[in-house]
C-alpha cells in the first residue's frame, strides 16, 4: 500500500491531465484516428 502523499500526488496529476486542454485534444485525435482505421479495415475487408 502506498503512503498518502503518493496518492495525493497521483490524484493531483490525474486531475491536471483531465483539465489540460492540449492533452485532451491529443487524446481526442488519437481515438478518432484509431476509430477511422478500424472503420477503413472493416469496409475494405468485407468480401
CHARMM-style PDB file with segment names, atoms N, HN, CA, C and O in Angstrom:
ATOM      1  N   UNK     1       0.858  -1.189   0.000  1.00  0.00      PROA
ATOM      2  CA  UNK     1       0.000   0.000   0.000  1.00  0.00      PROA
ATOM      3  C   UNK     1       0.898   1.243   0.000  1.00  0.00      PROA
ATOM      4  O   UNK     1       1.892   1.300   0.723  1.00  0.00      PROA
ATOM      5  N   UNK     2       0.544   2.211  -0.799  1.00  0.00      PROA
ATOM      6  HN  UNK     2      -0.264   2.165  -1.386  1.00  0.00      PROA
ATOM      7  CA  UNK     2       1.366   3.420  -0.883  1.00  0.00      PROA
ATOM      8  C   UNK     2       0.960   4.427   0.183  1.00  0.00      PROA
ATOM      9  O   UNK     2      -0.146   4.390   0.720  1.00  0.00      PROA
ATOM     10  N   UNK     3       1.884   5.318   0.465  1.00  0.00      PROA
ATOM     11  HN  UNK     3       2.783   5.348   0.029  1.00  0.00      PROA
ATOM     12  CA  UNK     3       1.605   6.312   1.504  1.00  0.00      PROA
ATOM     13  C   UNK     3       0.668   7.407   0.971  1.00  0.00      PROA
ATOM     14  O   UNK     3       0.559   7.582  -0.243  1.00  0.00      PROA
ATOM     15  N   UNK     4       0.009   8.126   1.841  1.00  0.00      PROA
ATOM     16  HN  UNK     4       0.098   7.983   2.827  1.00  0.00      PROA
ATOM     17  CA  UNK     4      -0.969   9.142   1.412  1.00  0.00      PROA
ATOM     18  C   UNK     4      -0.393  10.237   0.526  1.00  0.00      PROA
ATOM     19  O   UNK     4      -1.085  10.733  -0.363  1.00  0.00      PROA
ATOM     20  N   UNK     5       0.860  10.624   0.750  1.00  0.00      PROA
ATOM     21  HN  UNK     5       1.423  10.221   1.472  1.00  0.00      PROA
ATOM     22  CA  UNK     5       1.418  11.704  -0.062  1.00  0.00      PROA
ATOM     23  C   UNK     5       1.569  11.268  -1.516  1.00  0.00      PROA
ATOM     24  O   UNK     5       1.381  12.079  -2.423  1.00  0.00      PROA
ATOM     25  N   UNK     6       1.906  10.003  -1.750  1.00  0.00      PROA
ATOM     26  HN  UNK     6       2.058   9.345  -1.013  1.00  0.00      PROA
ATOM     27  CA  UNK     6       1.995   9.487  -3.118  1.00  0.00      PROA
ATOM     28  C   UNK     6       0.617   9.472  -3.764  1.00  0.00      PROA
ATOM     29  O   UNK     6       0.475   9.823  -4.935  1.00  0.00      PROA
ATOM     30  N   UNK     7      -0.390   9.072  -3.014  1.00  0.00      PROA
ATOM     31  HN  UNK     7      -0.275   8.788  -2.062  1.00  0.00      PROA
ATOM     32  CA  UNK     7      -1.752   9.059  -3.542  1.00  0.00      PROA
ATOM     33  C   UNK     7      -2.212  10.470  -3.887  1.00  0.00      PROA
ATOM     34  O   UNK     7      -2.857  10.677  -4.915  1.00  0.00      PROA
ATOM     35  N   UNK     8      -1.889  11.438  -3.042  1.00  0.00      PROA
ATOM     36  HN  UNK     8      -1.365  11.271  -2.207  1.00  0.00      PROA
ATOM     37  CA  UNK     8      -2.273  12.826  -3.316  1.00  0.00      PROA
ATOM     38  C   UNK     8      -1.604  13.337  -4.582  1.00  0.00      PROA
ATOM     39  O   UNK     8      -2.227  14.039  -5.379  1.00  0.00      PROA
ATOM     40  N   UNK     9      -0.324  12.984  -4.770  1.00  0.00      PROA
ATOM     41  HN  UNK     9       0.182  12.414  -4.123  1.00  0.00      PROA
ATOM     42  CA  UNK     9       0.387  13.403  -5.975  1.00  0.00      PROA
ATOM     43  C   UNK     9      -0.256  12.799  -7.213  1.00  0.00      PROA
ATOM     44  O   UNK     9      -0.447  13.489  -8.214  1.00  0.00      PROA
ATOM     45  N   UNK    10      -0.591  11.517  -7.152  1.00  0.00      PROA
ATOM     46  HN  UNK    10      -0.436  10.956  -6.338  1.00  0.00      PROA
ATOM     47  CA  UNK    10      -1.237  10.864  -8.292  1.00  0.00      PROA
ATOM     48  C   UNK    10      -2.583  11.504  -8.587  1.00  0.00      PROA
ATOM     49  O   UNK    10      -2.921  11.752  -9.744  1.00  0.00      PROA
ATOM     50  N   UNK    11      -3.347  11.770  -7.541  1.00  0.00      PROA
ATOM     51  HN  UNK    11      -3.073  11.568  -6.600  1.00  0.00      PROA
ATOM     52  CA  UNK    11      -4.665  12.365  -7.709  1.00  0.00      PROA
ATOM     53  C   UNK    11      -4.545  13.754  -8.333  1.00  0.00      PROA
ATOM     54  O   UNK    11      -5.324  14.109  -9.218  1.00  0.00      PROA
ATOM     55  N   UNK    12      -3.577  14.533  -7.877  1.00  0.00      PROA
ATOM     56  HN  UNK    12      -2.944  14.244  -7.159  1.00  0.00      PROA
ATOM     57  CA  UNK    12      -3.367  15.859  -8.431  1.00  0.00      PROA
ATOM     58  C   UNK    12      -2.946  15.805  -9.891  1.00  0.00      PROA
ATOM     59  O   UNK    12      -3.412  16.605 -10.703  1.00  0.00      PROA
ATOM     60  N   UNK    13      -2.062  14.859 -10.232  1.00  0.00      PROA
ATOM     61  HN  UNK    13      -1.684  14.209  -9.572  1.00  0.00      PROA
ATOM     62  CA  UNK    13      -1.617  14.710 -11.612  1.00  0.00      PROA
ATOM     63  C   UNK    13      -2.780  14.287 -12.511  1.00  0.00      PROA
ATOM     64  O   UNK    13      -2.931  14.799 -13.620  1.00  0.00      PROA
ATOM     65  N   UNK    14      -3.588  13.364 -12.035  1.00  0.00      PROA
ATOM     66  HN  UNK    14      -3.465  12.948 -11.134  1.00  0.00      PROA
ATOM     67  CA  UNK    14      -4.748  12.907 -12.807  1.00  0.00      PROA
ATOM     68  C   UNK    14      -5.715  14.065 -13.048  1.00  0.00      PROA
ATOM     69  O   UNK    14      -6.219  14.236 -14.158  1.00  0.00      PROA
ATOM     70  N   UNK    15      -5.971  14.850 -12.016  1.00  0.00      PROA
ATOM     71  HN  UNK    15      -5.561  14.711 -11.114  1.00  0.00      PROA
ATOM     72  CA  UNK    15      -6.863  15.996 -12.166  1.00  0.00      PROA
ATOM     73  C   UNK    15      -6.296  16.993 -13.177  1.00  0.00      PROA
ATOM     74  O   UNK    15      -7.035  17.548 -13.991  1.00  0.00      PROA
ATOM     75  N   UNK    16      -4.981  17.217 -13.121  1.00  0.00      PROA
ATOM     76  HN  UNK    16      -4.381  16.766 -12.460  1.00  0.00      PROA
ATOM     77  CA  UNK    16      -4.337  18.123 -14.066  1.00  0.00      PROA
ATOM     78  C   UNK    16      -4.492  17.610 -15.497  1.00  0.00      PROA
ATOM     79  O   UNK    16      -4.830  18.384 -16.392  1.00  0.00      PROA
ATOM     80  N   UNK    17      -4.255  16.332 -15.722  1.00  0.00      PROA
ATOM     81  HN  UNK    17      -3.981  15.703 -14.995  1.00  0.00      PROA
ATOM     82  CA  UNK    17      -4.339  15.789 -17.081  1.00  0.00      PROA
ATOM     83  C   UNK    17      -5.775  15.823 -17.606  1.00  0.00      PROA
ATOM     84  O   UNK    17      -5.990  15.980 -18.808  1.00  0.00      PROA
ATOM     85  N   UNK    18      -6.747  15.680 -16.722  1.00  0.00      PROA
ATOM     86  HN  UNK    18      -6.572  15.553 -15.745  1.00  0.00      PROA
ATOM     87  CA  UNK    18      -8.146  15.739 -17.159  1.00  0.00      PROA
ATOM     88  C   UNK    18      -8.570  17.134 -17.575  1.00  0.00      PROA
ATOM     89  O   UNK    18      -9.502  17.293 -18.364  1.00  0.00      PROA
ATOM     90  N   UNK    19      -7.893  18.146 -17.050  1.00  0.00      PROA
ATOM     91  HN  UNK    19      -7.136  18.017 -16.409  1.00  0.00      PROA
ATOM     92  CA  UNK    19      -8.292  19.524 -17.352  1.00  0.00      PROA
ATOM     93  C   UNK    19      -7.311  20.229 -18.283  1.00  0.00      PROA
ATOM     94  O   UNK    19      -7.531  21.391 -18.625  1.00  0.00      PROA
ATOM     95  N   UNK    20      -6.237  19.563 -18.703  1.00  0.00      PROA
ATOM     96  HN  UNK    20      -6.058  18.619 -18.425  1.00  0.00      PROA
ATOM     97  CA  UNK    20      -5.204  20.159 -19.561  1.00  0.00      PROA
ATOM     98  C   UNK    20      -5.652  20.029 -21.024  1.00  0.00      PROA
ATOM     99  O   UNK    20      -5.636  18.935 -21.587  1.00  0.00      PROA
ATOM    100  N   UNK    21      -6.049  21.147 -21.627  1.00  0.00      PROA
ATOM    101  HN  UNK    21      -6.062  22.036 -21.169  1.00  0.00      PROA
ATOM    102  CA  UNK    21      -6.664  21.137 -22.952  1.00  0.00      PROA
ATOM    103  C   UNK    21      -5.794  20.508 -24.042  1.00  0.00      PROA
ATOM    104  O   UNK    21      -6.312  19.701 -24.814  1.00  0.00      PROA
ATOM    105  N   UNK    22      -4.497  20.834 -24.150  1.00  0.00      PROA
ATOM    106  HN  UNK    22      -4.077  21.490 -23.523  1.00  0.00      PROA
ATOM    107  CA  UNK    22      -3.702  20.169 -25.200  1.00  0.00      PROA
ATOM    108  C   UNK    22      -3.686  18.644 -25.076  1.00  0.00      PROA
ATOM    109  O   UNK    22      -3.713  17.942 -26.086  1.00  0.00      PROA
ATOM    110  N   UNK    23      -3.643  18.131 -23.847  1.00  0.00      PROA
ATOM    111  HN  UNK    23      -3.621  18.702 -23.026  1.00  0.00      PROA
ATOM    112  CA  UNK    23      -3.678  16.681 -23.652  1.00  0.00      PROA
ATOM    113  C   UNK    23      -5.018  16.118 -24.103  1.00  0.00      PROA
ATOM    114  O   UNK    23      -5.057  15.058 -24.727  1.00  0.00      PROA
ATOM    115  N   UNK    24      -6.108  16.798 -23.803  1.00  0.00      PROA
ATOM    116  HN  UNK    24      -6.076  17.659 -23.295  1.00  0.00      PROA
ATOM    117  CA  UNK    24      -7.429  16.345 -24.223  1.00  0.00      PROA
ATOM    118  C   UNK    24      -7.550  16.325 -25.748  1.00  0.00      PROA
ATOM    119  O   UNK    24      -8.123  15.394 -26.315  1.00  0.00      PROA
ATOM    120  N   UNK    25      -7.007  17.355 -26.413  1.00  0.00      PROA
ATOM    121  HN  UNK    25      -6.541  18.111 -25.953  1.00  0.00      PROA
ATOM    122  CA  UNK    25      -7.060  17.413 -27.878  1.00  0.00      PROA
ATOM    123  C   UNK    25      -6.237  16.274 -28.478  1.00  0.00      PROA
ATOM    124  O   UNK    25      -6.658  15.661 -29.459  1.00  0.00      PROA
ATOM    125  N   UNK    26      -5.072  15.985 -27.901  1.00  0.00      PROA
ATOM    126  HN  UNK    26      -4.731  16.484 -27.104  1.00  0.00      PROA
ATOM    127  CA  UNK    26      -4.232  14.888 -28.376  1.00  0.00      PROA
ATOM    128  C   UNK    26      -4.954  13.551 -28.235  1.00  0.00      PROA
ATOM    129  O   UNK    26      -4.964  12.747 -29.167  1.00  0.00      PROA
ATOM    130  N   UNK    27      -5.559  13.312 -27.070  1.00  0.00      PROA
ATOM    131  HN  UNK    27      -5.552  13.966 -26.313  1.00  0.00      PROA
ATOM    132  CA  UNK    27      -6.291  12.054 -26.847  1.00  0.00      PROA
ATOM    133  C   UNK    27      -7.463  11.929 -27.809  1.00  0.00      PROA
ATOM    134  O   UNK    27      -7.706  10.853 -28.354  1.00  0.00      PROA
ATOM    135  N   UNK    28      -8.195  13.027 -28.024  1.00  0.00      PROA
ATOM    136  HN  UNK    28      -7.998  13.901 -27.581  1.00  0.00      PROA
ATOM    137  CA  UNK    28      -9.335  13.028 -28.934  1.00  0.00      PROA
ATOM    138  C   UNK    28      -8.877  12.653 -30.344  1.00  0.00      PROA
ATOM    139  O   UNK    28      -9.517  11.840 -31.010  1.00  0.00      PROA
ATOM    140  N   UNK    29      -7.769  13.245 -30.798  1.00  0.00      PROA
ATOM    141  HN  UNK    29      -7.249  13.905 -30.256  1.00  0.00      PROA
ATOM    142  CA  UNK    29      -7.254  12.957 -32.140  1.00  0.00      PROA
ATOM    143  C   UNK    29      -6.828  11.497 -32.254  1.00  0.00      PROA
ATOM    144  O   UNK    29      -7.134  10.847 -33.254  1.00  0.00      PROA
ATOM    145  N   UNK    30      -6.134  10.972 -31.259  1.00  0.00      PROA
ATOM    146  HN  UNK    30      -5.885  11.500 -30.447  1.00  0.00      PROA
ATOM    147  CA  UNK    30      -5.669   9.587 -31.321  1.00  0.00      PROA
ATOM    148  C   UNK    30      -6.839   8.600 -31.335  1.00  0.00      PROA
ATOM    149  O   UNK    30      -6.815   7.618 -32.078  1.00  0.00      PROA
ATOM    150  N   UNK    31      -7.849   8.857 -30.524  1.00  0.00      PROA
ATOM    151  HN  UNK    31      -7.867   9.654 -29.920  1.00  0.00      PROA
ATOM    152  CA  UNK    31      -9.015   7.976 -30.504  1.00  0.00      PROA
ATOM    153  C   UNK    31      -9.728   8.018 -31.851  1.00  0.00      PROA
ATOM    154  O   UNK    31     -10.148   6.977 -32.357  1.00  0.00      PROA
ATOM    155  N   UNK    32      -9.870   9.205 -32.439  1.00  0.00      PROA
ATOM    156  HN  UNK    32      -9.529  10.050 -32.028  1.00  0.00      PROA
ATOM    157  CA  UNK    32     -10.517   9.320 -33.739  1.00  0.00      PROA
ATOM    158  C   UNK    32      -9.730   8.603 -34.823  1.00  0.00      PROA
ATOM    159  O   UNK    32     -10.322   7.941 -35.675  1.00  0.00      PROA
ATOM    160  N   UNK    33      -8.412   8.719 -34.809  1.00  0.00      PROA
ATOM    161  HN  UNK    33      -7.931   9.256 -34.117  1.00  0.00      PROA
ATOM    162  CA  UNK    33      -7.600   8.021 -35.806  1.00  0.00      PROA
ATOM    163  C   UNK    33      -7.752   6.509 -35.677  1.00  0.00      PROA
ATOM    164  O   UNK    33      -7.844   5.808 -36.685  1.00  0.00      PROA
ATOM    165  N   UNK    34      -7.777   6.008 -34.460  1.00  0.00      PROA
ATOM    166  HN  UNK    34      -7.702   6.578 -33.641  1.00  0.00      PROA
ATOM    167  CA  UNK    34      -7.967   4.573 -34.252  1.00  0.00      PROA
ATOM    168  C   UNK    34      -9.327   4.123 -34.788  1.00  0.00      PROA
ATOM    169  O   UNK    34      -9.433   3.082 -35.436  1.00  0.00      PROA
ATOM    170  N   UNK    35     -10.358   4.911 -34.514  1.00  0.00      PROA
ATOM    171  HN  UNK    35     -10.273   5.757 -33.988  1.00  0.00      PROA
ATOM    172  CA  UNK    35     -11.700   4.557 -34.988  1.00  0.00      PROA
ATOM    173  C   UNK    35     -11.768   4.586 -36.516  1.00  0.00      PROA
ATOM    174  O   UNK    35     -12.364   3.699 -37.128  1.00  0.00      PROA
ATOM    175  N   UNK    36     -11.158   5.604 -37.132  1.00  0.00      PROA
ATOM    176  HN  UNK    36     -10.674   6.324 -36.635  1.00  0.00      PROA
ATOM    177  CA  UNK    36     -11.161   5.679 -38.596  1.00  0.00      PROA
ATOM    178  C   UNK    36     -10.411   4.495 -39.194  1.00  0.00      PROA
ATOM    179  O   UNK    36     -10.826   3.953 -40.218  1.00  0.00      PROA
ATOM    180  N   UNK    37      -9.313   4.089 -38.567  1.00  0.00      PROA
ATOM    181  HN  UNK    37      -8.976   4.529 -37.735  1.00  0.00      PROA
ATOM    182  CA  UNK    37      -8.559   2.938 -39.043  1.00  0.00      PROA
ATOM    183  C   UNK    37      -9.409   1.666 -38.973  1.00  0.00      PROA
ATOM    184  O   UNK    37      -9.427   0.871 -39.914  1.00  0.00      PROA
ATOM    185  N   UNK    38     -10.100   1.483 -37.871  1.00  0.00      PROA
ATOM    186  HN  UNK    38     -10.085   2.128 -37.107  1.00  0.00      PROA
ATOM    187  CA  UNK    38     -10.962   0.306 -37.732  1.00  0.00      PROA
ATOM    188  C   UNK    38     -12.086   0.308 -38.757  1.00  0.00      PROA
ATOM    189  O   UNK    38     -12.402  -0.732 -39.335  1.00  0.00      PROA
ATOM    190  N   UNK    39     -12.691   1.468 -38.986  1.00  0.00      PROA
ATOM    191  HN  UNK    39     -12.434   2.313 -38.516  1.00  0.00      PROA
ATOM    192  CA  UNK    39     -13.779   1.551 -39.966  1.00  0.00      PROA
ATOM    193  C   UNK    39     -13.250   1.282 -41.369  1.00  0.00      PROA
ATOM    194  O   UNK    39     -13.907   0.600 -42.156  1.00  0.00      PROA
ATOM    195  N   UNK    40     -12.082   1.804 -41.690  1.00  0.00      PROA
ATOM    196  HN  UNK    40     -11.548   2.358 -41.052  1.00  0.00      PROA
ATOM    197  CA  UNK    40     -11.496   1.593 -43.011  1.00  0.00      PROA
ATOM    198  C   UNK    40     -11.227   0.108 -43.232  1.00  0.00      PROA
ATOM    199  O   UNK    40     -11.504  -0.413 -44.313  1.00  0.00      PROA
ATOM    200  N   UNK    41     -10.692  -0.578 -42.228  1.00  0.00      PROA
ATOM    201  HN  UNK    41     -10.467  -0.155 -41.350  1.00  0.00      PROA
ATOM    202  CA  UNK    41     -10.417  -2.014 -42.345  1.00  0.00      PROA
ATOM    203  C   UNK    41     -11.711  -2.790 -42.529  1.00  0.00      PROA
ATOM    204  O   UNK    41     -11.766  -3.714 -43.340  1.00  0.00      PROA
ATOM    205  N   UNK    42     -12.746  -2.430 -41.790  1.00  0.00      PROA
ATOM    206  HN  UNK    42     -12.701  -1.680 -41.131  1.00  0.00      PROA
ATOM    207  CA  UNK    42     -13.990  -3.185 -41.869  1.00  0.00      PROA
ATOM    208  C   UNK    42     -14.692  -2.967 -43.219  1.00  0.00      PROA
ATOM    209  O   UNK    42     -15.364  -3.873 -43.712  1.00  0.00      PROA
ATOM    210  N   UNK    43     -14.548  -1.798 -43.813  1.00  0.00      PROA
ATOM    211  HN  UNK    43     -14.003  -1.062 -43.413  1.00  0.00      PROA
ATOM    212  CA  UNK    43     -15.214  -1.533 -45.099  1.00  0.00      PROA
ATOM    213  C   UNK    43     -14.486  -2.202 -46.254  1.00  0.00      PROA
ATOM    214  O   UNK    43     -15.131  -2.606 -47.222  1.00  0.00      PROA
ATOM    215  N   UNK    44     -13.188  -2.332 -46.187  1.00  0.00      PROA
ATOM    216  HN  UNK    44     -12.664  -2.005 -45.401  1.00  0.00      PROA
ATOM    217  CA  UNK    44     -12.411  -2.919 -47.292  1.00  0.00      PROA
ATOM    218  C   UNK    44     -12.295  -4.429 -47.189  1.00  0.00      PROA
ATOM    219  O   UNK    44     -12.001  -5.096 -48.181  1.00  0.00      PROA
ATOM    220  N   UNK    45     -12.516  -4.961 -46.036  1.00  0.00      PROA
ATOM    221  HN  UNK    45     -12.756  -4.419 -45.231  1.00  0.00      PROA
ATOM    222  CA  UNK    45     -12.312  -6.401 -45.855  1.00  0.00      PROA
ATOM    223  C   UNK    45     -13.586  -7.206 -45.853  1.00  0.00      PROA
ATOM    224  O   UNK    45     -13.603  -8.306 -45.299  1.00  0.00      PROA
ATOM    225  N   UNK    46     -14.658  -6.709 -46.449  1.00  0.00      PROA
ATOM    226  HN  UNK    46     -14.644  -5.817 -46.899  1.00  0.00      PROA
ATOM    227  CA  UNK    46     -15.952  -7.376 -46.359  1.00  0.00      PROA
ATOM    228  C   UNK    46     -16.176  -8.533 -47.316  1.00  0.00      PROA
ATOM    229  O   UNK    46     -17.169  -9.246 -47.174  1.00  0.00      PROA
ATOM    230  N   UNK    47     -15.284  -8.751 -48.298  1.00  0.00      PROA
ATOM    231  HN  UNK    47     -14.477  -8.172 -48.413  1.00  0.00      PROA
ATOM    232  CA  UNK    47     -15.548  -9.797 -49.302  1.00  0.00      PROA
ATOM    233  C   UNK    47     -14.960 -11.135 -48.932  1.00  0.00      PROA
ATOM    234  OT1 UNK    47     -15.104 -12.101 -49.681  1.00  0.00      PROA
TER     235      UNK     47
END
